[in-house]
């Protein structure tokens, strides 16, 4: 499975518009404004900025990337703030400001095919988002162990810095199983135009460090697309896929309903 666009911590040193969940549709006179600022270190430069950095137009940003990005240890960070204002607020919440994300990630590749990805969000509960050990025995096969995203929904698998808004769509928030503790396997060709990912998980959200019964959540995703270099902003990127998940566990959670799992 990809890293959360630091490697799969997507996005870059970029400014993105963001928004909170909209108020109910009945509030027709409401207007909302939101602002998010994403700052990425390590491998997380946005494609356009990466190209300019390579040309020497942003030497300090390039130096910062080189300092925090090494094969065995890279550092990534994301900060997003939100301003939420509605003229005639009748829905939940209040006009004001908040910090949506303040994330720090450590990731890298070690010897003998092993690697790791650790991510924490200092404004969320639980603070630990990802604690994943990966093992790649060959070119096309990789295994993941620990706490990470269930392979379900392309939008959810896209890192927080790579989506257009601060919050994900309500459909994904309601249906995606979120982060879980378990084991996963990925079979993909190089470049990764074809990918099959599957896994078995506790099914009771990442906040519970252990399973609450003997049942599991099973998920799988198959996708196909083209892999375009980050600096090649002129080529069209596409991906199509299908996801499925199944659990007979009465305590199974969708996006951490039993204990909310951050995006």
Secondary structure, 3 states (H helix, E strand, C coil): CCCCCCCCCCCCCEEECCCCCCCCCCCCCCCCCCCEEECCCCCCCCHHHHHHHHCCCCHHHHHHHHHHECCCCEEEEEEEEEEECCCCCCCCCCCEEEEEEEEEEEEEECHHHEEEEEEEECCCCCCEEEEEEEECCCCCEEEEEEEEECCCCHHHHCCHHHCCCCCCCHHHHHHCCCEEEEEEEEEECCCCCEEEEEEEECCCCCCCCCCCCCCCEEEEEEEEECCCCCCCCCCCCCEEEEEEEEECCCCCCCCCCCCCCCC
